[in-house]
Amino acid sequence: MDCDDGTGEKNFESGEFPSGLRPALALVASAAVVGAVTGLLGTVFLIALKAGDRLRGELCAELERWPSGWLALACVVAAAAAAAAWMVGKFAPNAKGSGIPDVENVLRGAVRPHHARVLPVKFLGGWLALSSGLLLGREGPTVQMGAVVGEKIGRRVPGQPGAWKPLMAAGAGAGLATAFNAPVGGTIFILEEVFRKVSPLTFTLAATATTAAVFIQRAIFHMPQDYAVSAVPEPPAGSVWAFLVFGALAGFVGVAYNRLLLTTLAVSKKIRAVPTPAKAALIGFAVGAVGWFAPGMVGGGDDLTQTILATRPTAVFFLSIGLARFFLGPLSYAAGTPGGLFAPVVALGALLGAASGTALHALMPGAVPCPLAFAVVGMAAFFTATVRAPITGLVICLEMTGCYSLFFPMLAACLGAYLIPTLLKDRPIYDALGQDPGGDDRVPSR
């Protein structure tokens, strides 16, 4: 049963529907509206990002005729990053970074919601940051925008003032589902990462919202599966040990990545003499300069991941790009602009997997007949190592690639990737960002 939490609101901590058919149906209908609005908003954001990427490409082509084209591009990226960071600091401090730690803190009662200007700042600031080439993910903006939509609509459910919390969670799941065209993954994300339990209420509302969001995305905008991957044969059952060992390797790399990210954020925060927009400009300048000479090393990583899944360069090529992105990702996140972690992490996992698969194929072609399998598996394994949500990562990567024949080896790799950080007592990155003073800012209770 729902109960009063002392503020006049009824909470839904039990995970059960409120008594009575009408209020229960009102919640489900509200979740459908939340999902539809989030799907529409998130899809428009994704379309805007594609336009921004094209604009950056056209700008690079134009600047090639300039004697110092790289300098001009670096200055443009610096200005975009500074503008995005200024918007966050001026109008919505809790819109910086991924936004997922802020959503989780609100839903777990650590802070009160403070969403007055988050939606426009997340949309515009996220567009500036991601379109300029910073190594940030699109899911951070869509998740937080969906959470804002869920909270606002939830406060208008008749007779249920506490409905904003489960509907805010459903909106966050719809945002993730929209970012990756992955309704099942978006649903599991809410259950595994946010609430960390399955209940009738949380499952129904999350599934309703993600279904509505992806329906809008697929039926109206006709957006296809994220990555086009050729058929990947199921690896021999005897090679499962190789995927388990690879997962353990991804676990060690994931721990290093998390610690580098947190250290970079802490160092950036300690440099108080330099305003955040100025720090963002310096980071943007560096990313812009790298992007001029090596375009594949910057950006969220979607095009890079598609290239990895469609071609077979050398292991050295994969490792060189992966090493650069390993350091540029945390640096981009420290800029204080809106932007997530998922897409860059997935790209790193694909790079690590492709390099490992290529090397193992050269050594043991019988046990590893298809290096591409490791690239796909690496996406889920590295996500598991950093976020510690293995089922979410596994399902979303399967939905994005359609490589369901890799379910078993992906499970083995995620096991290894989960076990190593757990034994090393490394905190999941979203938990660390929500608690660490060097991470996302926490908005105090009002």
C-alpha positions in Angstrom: 0.0 0.0 0.0 1.1 3.6 -0.6 1.4 5.8 2.4 2.0 9.5 3.3 5.6 10.5 3.5 4.9 13.5 5.8 4.9 16.1 3.1 1.3 15.5 1.9 2.5 13.3 -0.9 1.9 9.6 -1.2 5.0 7.6 -1.9 5.3 4.4 -3.9 8.2 2.8 -2.1 6.4 -0.6 -1.9 6.4 -0.8 -5.7 2.7 -1.7 -5.7 0.0 0.1 -7.6 -2.3 2.4 -5.6 -5.6 0.8 -4.6 -8.4 1.3 -7.0 -8.6 0.7 -10.8 -9.0 4.4 -11.8 -5.8 5.7 -10.1 -3.8 2.7 -11.4 -5.0 3.3 -15.0 -4.2 7.0 -14.6 -0.6 6.2 -13.7 -0.3 3.9 -16.8 -1.8 6.5 -19.1 0.5 9.1 -17.7 3.5 6.9 -18.3 2.4 6.5 -21.9 2.2 10.3 -22.2 5.6 10.7 -20.6 7.1 8.2 -23.0 5.5 9.8 -26.1 6.7 13.3 -25.1 10.2 12.0 -24.2 10.4 10.0 -27.5 9.4 13.1 -29.5 11.8 15.4 -27.7 14.6 12.9 -27.7 14.3 12.0 -31.4 14.3 15.7 -32.3 17.5 16.0 -30.2 19.1 13.1 -32.1 18.1 14.6 -35.4 19.6 17.9 -34.3 22.8 16.1 -33.3 23.1 14.6 -36.8 22.7 18.0 -38.3 25.3 19.3 -35.9 27.8 16.6 -37.0 27.2 17.5 -40.7 27.7 21.2 -39.9 31.0 20.4 -38.2 32.1 18.3 -41.2 31.2 21.1 -43.6 33.1 23.6 -41.5 36.2 21.3 -41.5 35.9 21.0 -45.3 35.7 24.8 -45.7 38.6 25.4 -43.3 40.9 23.1 -45.2 41.4 26.0 -47.6 42.6 28.2 -44.7 46.4 28.3 -43.9 45.6 27.8 -40.2 42.4 25.9 -40.5 43.1 23.7 -37.4 43.4 26.9 -35.3 40.1 28.2 -36.5 38.4 24.9 -35.8 39.9 24.6 -32.3 38.7 28.1 -31.5 35.1 27.3 -32.7 35.0 24.1 -30.6 36.4 26.1 -27.6 33.7 28.7 -28.0 31.0 26.0 -28.2 32.2 24.2 -25.1 32.5 27.5 -23.2 29.0 28.5 -24.2 27.6 25.1 -23.1 29.4 25.3 -19.8 28.3 28.9 -19.2 24.6 27.9 -19.8 24.9 25.2 -17.2 26.6 27.4 -14.6 24.2 30.3 -15.2 20.8 28.6 -15.5 21.0 24.9 -14.3 24.0 23.6 -12.5 22.6 20.1 -12.1 22.4 19.8 -15.9 26.1 19.4 -16.3 27.6 16.0 -17.1 25.6 12.9 -17.6 22.6 13.9 -15.5 22.0 10.3 -14.5 23.6 10.7 -11.1 21.3 13.7 -10.4 18.3 11.6 -11.4 19.3 8.8 -9.2 19.9 11.1 -6.2 16.5 12.6 -6.6 14.8 9.2 -6.9 16.6 7.8 -3.9 15.7 10.8 -1.8 19.2 12.3 -1.4 18.1 15.6 -2.9 14.9 17.3 -4.0 14.2 17.8 -7.7 15.3 21.2 -9.1 14.4 21.1 -12.7 13.3 24.7 -13.5 15.6 25.2 -16.5 17.2 21.8 -16.9 15.3 20.8 -20.1 16.3 23.8 -22.3 19.9 23.8 -21.0 20.3 20.1 -21.5 18.9 20.3 -25.0 20.8 23.4 -26.2 23.9 22.9 -24.1 24.1 19.2 -25.0 23.7 20.0 -28.7 26.6 22.5 -28.6 28.9 20.2 -26.6 28.2 17.0 -28.7 28.0 18.7 -32.1 31.4 20.4 -31.5 33.1 17.1 -31.1 33.6 16.6 -27.3 33.7 12.9 -26.4 30.3 12.8 -24.7 27.3 10.6 -25.1 23.8 11.5 -26.2 22.1 9.4 -23.5 22.9 11.8 -20.7 20.8 14.7 -22.2 17.9 12.4 -23.2 17.7 10.6 -19.9 17.6 13.8 -17.9 15.2 15.4 -20.3 12.9 12.4 -20.0 13.2 12.6 -16.2 12.1 16.2 -16.2 9.2 15.4 -18.5 8.2 12.6 -16.1 8.4 14.7 -13.0 6.4 17.6 -14.5 3.6 15.3 -15.8 3.7 13.2 -12.6 2.8 16.3 -10.5 -0.3 16.7 -12.5 -1.8 13.2 -12.0 -5.2 13.8 -10.4 -5.3 12.8 -6.7 -1.8 11.3 -6.7 0.7 14.0 -5.7 3.5 11.5 -5.1 3.2 10.0 -8.6 6.0 12.3 -9.9 8.7 9.9 -8.6 7.8 6.7 -10.4 6.9 8.7 -13.5 10.2 10.6 -13.3 12.0 7.2 -13.3 9.8 6.0 -16.3 10.8 9.2 -18.2 14.5 8.5 -17.5 14.1 5.0 -18.9 12.3 6.4 -22.0 15.1 8.8 -22.5 17.7 6.0 -22.5 15.5 3.9 -24.8 15.2 6.8 -27.2 19.0 7.5 -27.2 19.7 3.9 -28.4 16.5 2.8 -29.9 16.4 0.1 -27.2 13.1 -0.2 -25.4 14.0 -3.3 -23.4 17.3 -1.9 -22.4 15.7 1.3 -21.3 13.2 -0.6 -19.1 15.9 -2.8 -17.5 18.0 0.3 -16.9 15.4 1.6 -14.5 15.0 -1.7 -12.7 18.7 -2.6 -12.5 20.5 0.7 -12.2 18.0 3.2 -10.7 15.6 1.2 -8.4 17.7 -1.9 -8.2 14.6 -4.1 -7.8 11.7 -5.3 -9.8 8.2 -4.4 -8.7 4.8 -4.4 -10.5 4.7 -0.6 -10.5 8.2 0.2 -11.6 8.2 -2.4 -14.4 4.8 -1.5 -15.8 5.4 2.3 -15.8 9.0 1.9 -17.2 7.9 -0.6 -19.9 4.9 1.6 -20.9 7.0 4.7 -21.2 9.8 3.1 -23.2 7.4 1.4 -25.5 5.6 4.7 -26.2 8.9 6.5 -26.7 10.4 4.0 -29.2 7.0 3.7 -31.0 7.2 7.4 -31.7 10.8 7.0 -32.8 10.2 4.0 -35.1 6.7 4.5 -36.4 6.8 8.3 -37.0 10.5 9.0 -37.6 11.4 5.6 -39.0 14.7 5.5 -37.2 16.5 2.1 -37.7 18.6 0.0 -35.5 21.7 2.0 -34.3 24.4 -0.1 -36.0 24.4 -2.1 -39.2 26.4 -5.3 -38.5 26.9 -8.2 -40.8 25.8 -11.6 -39.6 28.2 -12.8 -36.9 28.4 -16.6 -36.5 28.1 -18.0 -33.0 31.6 -18.6 -31.7 32.5 -22.2 -30.8 31.3 -23.2 -27.3 34.8 -24.1 -26.3 36.0 -20.5 -26.9 33.8 -19.2 -24.0 37.0 -19.1 -21.8 38.5 -16.5 -24.2 35.5 -14.2 -23.8 35.6 -14.6 -20.0 39.3 -13.7 -19.9 38.7 -10.8 -22.3 35.9 -9.6 -19.9 38.4 -9.7 -17.0 40.7 -7.5 -19.1 37.9 -5.1 -19.8 37.2 -5.1 -16.0 40.8 -3.9 -15.3 40.6 -1.3 -18.0 37.2 -0.1 -16.8 38.6 0.4 -13.3 41.4 2.5 -14.6 39.0 4.5 -16.7 36.7 5.2 -13.8 39.5 6.3 -11.6 41.0 8.5 -14.3 37.6 10.1 -14.8 37.1 10.9 -11.1 40.7 12.1 -10.8 40.3 14.4 -13.8 37.1 15.8 -12.3 38.6 16.4 -8.9 41.7 18.1 -10.3 39.4 20.4 -12.5 37.3 21.3 -9.5 40.4 22.2 -7.4 41.5 24.8 -10.0 39.2 27.4 -8.7 41.1 30.4 -10.1 40.0 29.5 -13.6 36.2 29.9 -14.3 34.4 26.8 -15.6 33.7 28.3 -19.0 37.4 29.1 -19.4 38.3 25.6 -18.5 35.7 24.3 -20.9 37.2 26.5 -23.6 40.7 25.1 -23.0 39.4 21.6 -23.2 37.4 22.4 -26.3 40.4 23.9 -28.0 42.5 20.7 -27.3 39.7 18.5 -28.6 39.2 20.7 -31.6 42.9 20.5 -32.5 42.9 16.7 -32.2 39.8 16.5 -34.2 41.4 18.4 -37.1 44.3 16.0 -37.5 42.4 12.8 -36.4 38.6 13.1 -36.7 38.1 9.5 -35.5 39.5 10.3 -32.1 36.8 12.9 -31.2 33.0 12.9 -31.0 30.6 10.6 -29.1 31.9 7.6 -31.0 28.9 6.4 -33.0 30.5 6.7 -36.4 33.7 5.2 -35.0 31.8 2.2 -33.6 30.1 1.7 -36.9 33.4 1.8 -38.7 34.8 -0.8 -36.2 31.8 -3.1 -36.8 32.1 -2.8 -40.6 35.9 -3.0 -41.3 38.9 -4.9 -40.1 41.9 -2.5 -39.5 45.0 -3.7 -37.6 45.1 -4.2 -33.8 47.6 -1.3 -33.6 45.1 1.0 -35.3 42.4 0.1 -32.8 44.7 0.5 -29.8 46.1 3.9 -30.9 42.6 5.4 -31.3 41.5 3.7 -28.1 44.4 5.1 -26.1 43.7 8.6 -27.3 40.0 8.4 -26.5 40.8 6.8 -23.1 42.3 10.1 -22.0 40.1 12.5 -24.1 36.9 11.1 -22.7 37.5 12.1 -19.1 38.9 15.4 -20.2 35.8 16.2 -22.2 33.6 15.2 -19.2 35.6 17.6 -17.0 34.5 20.5 -19.2 31.3 20.8 -17.2 28.9 20.7 -20.2 25.9 18.5 -20.7 26.8 15.1 -22.1 26.8 11.4 -21.1 29.2 8.5 -20.7 27.5 5.6 -22.4 28.3 6.2 -26.1 32.1 7.0 -25.5 32.3 3.9 -23.2 30.7 1.7 -25.8 33.1 3.0 -28.5 36.1 2.2 -26.2 34.7 -1.2 -25.5 34.3 -1.9 -29.3 37.9 -0.7 -29.8 39.3 -2.9 -27.0 37.3 -5.8 -28.3 38.3 -5.4 -31.9 42.0 -5.2 -30.9 41.7 -8.2 -28.7 39.7 -10.2 -31.3 42.2 -9.4 -34.1 45.2 -10.4 -32.0 43.5 -13.7 -30.8 42.4 -14.5 -34.3 46.0 -14.3 -35.5 47.1 -16.5 -32.6 44.2 -19.0 -32.5 42.1 -18.8 -35.7 40.3 -22.0 -34.8 39.1 -20.8 -31.4 38.5 -17.2 -32.6 37.2 -17.5 -36.2 35.5 -14.1 -36.2 37.3 -11.1 -34.5 34.1 -9.0 -35.0 32.5 -11.0 -32.2 34.9 -9.5 -29.7 34.1 -5.9 -30.9 30.4 -6.4 -30.3 31.0 -8.2 -27.0 33.5 -5.6 -25.9 30.7 -2.9 -26.0 28.7 -4.6 -23.3 31.8 -5.8 -21.3 33.3 -2.3 -21.0 29.9 -0.8 -20.1 29.6 -3.5 -17.4 33.1 -2.7 -16.1 32.4 1.0 -15.7 28.7 1.2 -14.8 28.3 -2.2 -13.1 24.9 -2.8 -14.7 25.6 -5.9 -16.8 22.1 -6.8 -17.8 21.4 -3.3 -19.0 24.6 -3.2 -21.0 24.1 -6.7 -22.5 20.5 -6.0 -23.6 21.2 -2.6 -25.0 24.2 -3.7 -27.0 22.2 -6.6 -28.4 19.4 -4.3 -29.4 21.8 -1.8 -31.0 23.6 -4.4 -33.1 21.0 -7.2 -33.5 23.8 -9.8 -32.9 21.7 -12.1 -30.7 23.9 -15.1 -31.6 26.5 -13.5 -29.3 24.3 -13.7 -26.2 26.3 -16.5 -24.5 29.8 -15.1 -25.1 28.6 -11.7 -24.2 27.3 -13.0 -20.9 30.6 -14.7 -20.2 32.5 -11.4 -20.9 30.1 -9.4 -18.8 30.7 -11.8 -15.9 34.5 -11.3 -16.1 34.0 -7.5 -16.5 31.7 -7.4 -13.4 33.9 -9.6 -11.2 37.2 -7.7 -11.4 35.9 -4.3 -10.4 33.8 -5.9 -7.7 36.8 -7.7 -6.2 38.9 -4.5 -6.5 36.1 -2.6 -4.7 35.8 0.0 -7.5 32.6 2.0 -7.2 30.2 2.0 -10.2 30.8 5.3 -12.0 27.3 6.7 -11.6 27.4 6.0 -7.8 30.8 7.7 -7.6 29.7 10.7 -9.6 26.7 11.1 -7.4 28.7 11.0 -4.2 32.2 12.2 -5.0 32.8 16.0 -4.5 34.7 16.0 -7.7 31.8 14.6 -9.7 28.4 15.9 -10.6 27.2 18.8 -8.4 24.4 17.8 -6.1 21.6 20.3 -5.7 20.6 20.6 -2.0 17.2 20.0 -0.7 14.9 23.0 -0.8 
